[in-house]
Amino acid sequence: MTGFGLASTDHENIKFAVEIKSLNSKFLELNLKLPRAFSEKELLLRNICSKEIERGKVSISINIDRGEENLKGATINAALLSKYYKQLEAINVDLGANSTNLLQAVLSFPEVISYQEEEVNENDWDILYSTFNKALENFNQFRHTEGNVLKTDLELRIKNILQFFAQIEVLEPLRIPQIRARLNQFLEENVGKINVDQNRLEQELIYYIDKLDITEEKTRLKSHCDYFTETLKSKDANGKKLGFISQEIGREINTMGAKANDAQIQQLVVGMKEELEKIKEQLLNVL
């Protein structure tokens, strides 16, 4: 959800500039800096942003540079200032007070300095609104470009998980005979072959092996990975949905690791977890 968009328009020596920046966030956090003259348009711009941007910690700066010839500064009422100053000066003389900061004091008196409100017209708003939309378009294009890069990376991570999964499928059928052989060897060495009740041993093996079976986990993991890839291709904003799917993928990977009872499979599970962590990090950037 990181993004950047900039647009500016020059019109009759007035420059309108809009800059939009965003960082990752689960929700829309909007900080909008708007010239005071257009404060009544703030709600409109916020509503547009909530629809177009949806999520992210967004900072929008809107500036209008009118140039020196169009600047409207403060006006000093010289007659009133002079009147206040002379009155204070006379009072100071009578009181024998310090008159060093008289001018500074007079400048803070009511109506000595007046500020002219910036005048805007509908044409100014039209230009500003058009510039804002251009910046928003550039912002979304930036995020779209970044999104394509993220999409490629996420597809690669899922592909890597499925490659580890394919290796587990090769090793998994060999696991049960190896477990059976290890148990038989242990019993023969510690109990003696003739003392082993083969029927009871088979019952115990069936129970034990059933606890280690990962067939369901493999099926669900493959299904979740396929669903993740399918959702990734959608044009809708599915960042949260992808996050939920990645949680389900992680749950199946963890269960497979817990049931593996095989060093090679557990190593492959670690590789899958590493890829999944990279997916979760990248999903913070997905809208």
C-alpha positions as CSV (number, residue, x, y, z in Angstrom):
1,M,0.0,0.0,0.0
2,T,3.0,2.3,-0.3
3,G,2.5,4.8,-3.0
4,F,3.4,8.3,-4.4
5,G,1.6,10.7,-6.7
6,L,2.4,14.2,-7.7
7,A,0.7,16.7,-10.0
8,S,0.9,20.4,-10.6
9,T,-0.8,23.0,-12.8
10,D,0.3,26.5,-13.7
11,H,-2.5,29.0,-14.4
12,E,-2.2,32.8,-14.7
13,N,1.0,32.9,-12.6
14,I,-0.6,30.7,-9.9
15,K,0.8,27.2,-9.3
16,F,-1.4,24.5,-8.0
17,A,0.4,21.5,-6.6
18,V,-0.8,18.2,-5.0
19,E,1.4,15.5,-3.5
20,I,0.0,12.2,-2.2
21,K,2.2,9.7,-0.2
22,S,1.2,6.5,1.6
23,L,2.7,3.9,3.9
24,N,1.3,0.5,5.1
25,S,-1.7,0.5,7.4
26,K,-4.6,-1.9,8.0
27,F,-7.0,1.0,7.7
28,L,-7.2,4.4,6.0
29,E,-5.4,7.0,8.1
30,L,-5.7,10.2,6.1
31,N,-3.7,13.4,6.9
32,L,-5.0,16.2,4.6
33,K,-3.3,19.6,4.4
34,L,-5.5,22.0,2.5
35,P,-5.3,25.8,2.0
36,R,-7.7,27.6,4.3
37,A,-9.5,29.1,1.4
38,F,-10.7,25.7,0.3
39,S,-11.5,24.3,3.8
40,E,-15.1,23.7,2.9
41,K,-14.0,21.2,0.2
42,E,-12.2,19.0,2.8
43,L,-15.1,16.6,3.3
44,L,-15.5,16.1,-0.5
45,L,-11.8,15.3,-0.9
46,R,-11.8,12.9,2.1
47,N,-14.8,11.0,0.6
48,I,-13.0,10.6,-2.7
49,C,-9.9,9.3,-0.9
50,S,-11.8,6.8,1.1
51,K,-13.2,5.3,-2.1
52,E,-10.1,5.5,-4.3
53,I,-7.3,4.7,-1.8
54,E,-9.2,2.4,0.7
55,R,-6.2,1.5,2.9
56,G,-2.9,3.0,4.0
57,K,-1.4,5.8,6.1
58,V,-1.9,8.6,3.6
59,S,-0.5,12.1,3.6
60,I,-1.9,14.6,1.1
61,S,-0.4,18.1,0.8
62,I,-2.2,20.7,-1.4
63,N,-0.4,24.0,-2.0
64,I,-1.2,27.1,-4.0
65,D,1.7,29.4,-4.9
66,R,0.3,32.7,-6.2
67,G,3.6,34.5,-6.9
68,E,4.7,37.8,-5.5
69,E,2.3,39.9,-7.7
70,N,-0.7,37.9,-6.3
71,L,0.3,37.9,-2.7
72,K,-2.1,39.4,-0.3
73,G,-0.2,40.2,3.0
74,A,-1.2,41.9,6.2
75,T,-2.2,45.7,6.3
76,I,-1.0,48.0,9.1
77,N,-3.3,50.8,10.2
78,A,-0.6,53.5,10.4
79,A,-2.9,56.2,11.9
80,L,-4.2,53.9,14.6
81,L,-0.7,52.6,15.4
82,S,0.6,56.2,15.7
83,K,-2.3,57.1,18.0
84,Y,-1.7,54.1,20.3
85,Y,2.0,54.7,20.3
86,K,1.8,58.4,21.3
87,Q,-0.7,57.6,24.1
88,L,1.5,54.8,25.5
89,E,4.6,57.1,25.2
90,A,2.9,59.9,27.2
91,I,1.8,57.4,29.9
92,N,5.3,56.0,30.1
93,V,6.7,59.5,30.6
94,D,4.3,60.2,33.4
95,L,5.0,56.9,35.1
96,G,8.7,57.0,34.4
97,A,8.4,53.5,32.9
98,N,10.7,51.8,30.4
99,S,9.5,52.6,26.9
100,T,11.9,50.2,25.0
101,N,9.2,47.8,23.7
102,L,6.4,50.2,23.0
103,L,6.2,49.5,19.2
104,Q,6.1,45.7,19.8
105,A,3.3,46.2,22.3
106,V,1.3,48.5,20.0
107,L,1.5,46.0,17.1
108,S,-0.5,43.5,19.2
109,F,-3.4,45.9,19.8
110,P,-6.8,45.2,18.2
111,E,-7.2,46.3,14.5
112,V,-3.6,47.7,14.2
113,I,-2.8,44.8,11.9
114,S,-5.5,43.3,9.6
115,Y,-5.3,40.3,7.4
116,Q,-7.0,40.1,4.1
117,E,-8.7,36.8,3.5
118,E,-7.5,35.0,0.4
119,E,-10.1,35.3,-2.4
120,V,-10.9,32.3,-4.5
121,N,-13.3,31.7,-7.3
122,E,-14.9,28.6,-8.8
123,N,-12.3,28.5,-11.5
124,D,-9.5,28.2,-8.9
125,W,-11.4,25.2,-7.4
126,D,-11.9,23.6,-10.8
127,I,-8.1,23.8,-11.5
128,L,-7.3,22.5,-8.0
129,Y,-9.8,19.7,-8.3
130,S,-8.4,18.7,-11.7
131,T,-4.8,18.7,-10.3
132,F,-5.9,16.6,-7.3
133,N,-7.4,14.0,-9.6
134,K,-4.2,13.9,-11.7
135,A,-2.2,13.3,-8.5
136,L,-4.6,10.6,-7.4
137,E,-4.4,8.9,-10.8
138,N,-0.5,9.0,-10.6
139,F,-0.7,7.7,-7.1
140,N,-2.9,4.7,-8.1
141,Q,-0.7,4.0,-11.1
142,F,2.3,3.9,-8.8
143,R,0.6,1.4,-6.6
144,H,-0.6,-0.6,-9.6
145,T,3.0,-0.9,-10.8
146,E,4.2,-1.9,-7.4
147,G,1.3,-4.3,-7.1
148,N,2.4,-6.2,-10.3
149,V,5.9,-6.6,-8.8
150,L,4.4,-7.9,-5.6
151,K,2.1,-10.2,-7.5
152,T,5.1,-11.8,-9.3
153,D,7.0,-12.2,-6.0
154,L,4.0,-13.8,-4.2
155,E,3.4,-16.2,-7.1
156,L,7.1,-17.2,-6.8
157,R,6.7,-17.8,-3.1
158,I,3.6,-20.0,-3.5
159,K,5.5,-21.9,-6.3
160,N,8.4,-22.5,-4.0
161,I,6.0,-23.9,-1.3
162,L,4.5,-26.2,-3.8
163,Q,8.0,-27.4,-4.9
164,F,8.7,-28.3,-1.3
165,F,5.3,-29.9,-1.1
166,A,6.1,-32.1,-4.2
167,Q,9.3,-33.3,-2.5
168,I,7.3,-34.2,0.6
169,E,4.9,-36.2,-1.5
170,V,7.9,-38.2,-2.8
171,L,9.3,-38.9,0.7
172,E,6.0,-39.4,2.6
173,P,5.2,-42.9,1.3
174,L,8.7,-44.1,2.4
175,R,8.1,-42.8,5.9
176,I,5.7,-45.5,7.1
177,P,7.9,-48.5,6.2
178,Q,10.9,-46.8,7.8
179,I,8.9,-46.3,11.0
180,R,7.8,-49.9,10.9
181,A,11.3,-51.1,10.4
182,R,12.7,-48.9,13.3
183,L,10.0,-50.2,15.7
184,N,10.6,-53.9,14.7
185,Q,14.4,-53.4,15.2
186,F,13.9,-51.8,18.6
187,L,11.6,-54.6,19.8
188,E,13.9,-57.4,18.5
189,E,16.9,-55.8,20.2
190,N,15.2,-55.2,23.5
191,V,12.5,-57.9,23.8
192,G,13.5,-60.5,21.3
193,K,11.8,-61.5,18.1
194,I,10.1,-64.6,19.5
195,N,8.6,-62.6,22.4
196,V,6.8,-60.1,20.2
197,D,3.1,-60.5,19.7
198,Q,2.8,-59.7,16.0
199,N,-1.0,-59.2,16.1
200,R,-0.7,-56.7,19.0
201,L,2.2,-55.0,17.3
202,E,0.2,-54.5,14.1
203,Q,-2.7,-53.0,16.1
204,E,-0.3,-50.6,17.8
205,L,1.4,-49.7,14.5
206,I,-1.9,-48.9,12.9
207,Y,-2.9,-46.6,15.7
208,Y,0.6,-44.9,15.8
209,I,0.8,-44.5,12.0
210,D,-2.7,-43.1,11.9
211,K,-1.6,-40.3,14.3
212,L,1.3,-39.5,11.9
213,D,-0.8,-39.5,8.7
214,I,-0.6,-36.2,6.9
215,T,-2.9,-37.0,3.9
216,E,-5.6,-34.5,5.0
217,E,-3.0,-31.8,5.6
218,K,-1.5,-32.3,2.2
219,T,-4.9,-32.0,0.5
220,R,-5.8,-28.9,2.4
221,L,-2.4,-27.3,1.8
222,K,-2.6,-27.8,-1.9
223,S,-6.1,-26.5,-2.0
224,H,-5.2,-23.3,0.0
225,C,-2.2,-22.6,-2.3
226,D,-4.4,-22.9,-5.4
227,Y,-7.0,-20.6,-3.8
228,F,-4.3,-18.1,-2.9
229,T,-3.1,-18.0,-6.5
230,E,-6.6,-17.7,-7.8
231,T,-7.4,-14.9,-5.4
232,L,-4.2,-13.1,-6.4
233,K,-5.4,-12.9,-10.0
234,S,-8.6,-11.1,-9.0
235,K,-8.8,-7.4,-9.8
236,D,-10.6,-6.7,-6.5
237,A,-8.8,-5.5,-3.4
238,N,-8.1,-8.8,-1.6
239,G,-5.2,-8.0,0.7
240,K,-7.1,-9.0,3.8
241,K,-8.4,-12.1,2.1
242,L,-4.9,-13.2,1.1
243,G,-3.9,-12.7,4.7
244,F,-6.5,-15.1,5.9
245,I,-5.6,-17.7,3.3
246,S,-1.9,-17.4,4.3
247,Q,-2.9,-18.1,7.9
248,E,-4.6,-21.3,6.8
249,I,-1.6,-22.3,4.8
250,G,0.6,-21.8,7.9
251,R,-1.8,-23.9,10.0
252,E,-1.4,-26.9,7.6
253,I,2.4,-26.5,7.3
254,N,2.7,-26.5,11.1
255,T,0.6,-29.6,11.5
256,M,2.6,-31.4,8.8
257,G,5.8,-30.5,10.7
258,A,4.4,-31.7,14.0
259,K,3.4,-35.1,12.4
260,A,6.4,-35.6,10.2
261,N,8.6,-37.7,12.4
262,D,11.1,-37.5,9.6
263,A,14.2,-35.3,9.4
264,Q,14.0,-34.8,5.7
265,I,10.4,-33.8,5.7
266,Q,10.9,-31.5,8.6
267,Q,13.7,-29.7,6.7
268,L,11.3,-29.2,3.8
269,V,8.7,-27.9,6.2
270,V,11.2,-25.3,7.5
271,G,11.7,-24.2,3.9
272,M,7.9,-23.8,3.4
273,K,7.7,-21.8,6.6
274,E,10.5,-19.4,5.4
275,E,8.6,-18.8,2.1
276,L,5.3,-18.3,4.0
277,E,7.0,-15.6,6.3
278,K,8.1,-13.8,3.1
279,I,4.5,-13.9,1.9
280,K,3.2,-12.4,5.1
281,E,5.7,-9.6,4.9
282,Q,4.7,-8.8,1.4
283,L,1.0,-8.9,2.1
284,L,1.4,-5.8,4.3
285,N,1.9,-4.0,1.0
286,V,-1.1,-5.5,-0.7
287,L,-4.4,-3.6,-0.9
